[in-house]
Amino acid sequence: MEVEGFFQIQKILITDPYPQTPHLESVAFLKRKNFTT
C-alpha cells in the first residue's frame, strides 16, 4: 500500500526527548486525503 497515495504529510516535528543522548525523534502528522468519488 502506498502511504503517499492515501495520506498527506501535514507537519513534521523533530524533537530531542533525551538531550544527553545523540538521538532525535521525528513525528509526522498525517492527514487523510479526501477522495471525491
Buried (B, 14 or more C-beta within 10 A) or exposed (E): EEEEEEBEEEEEEEEEEEEEEEEEEEEEEBEEEEEEE
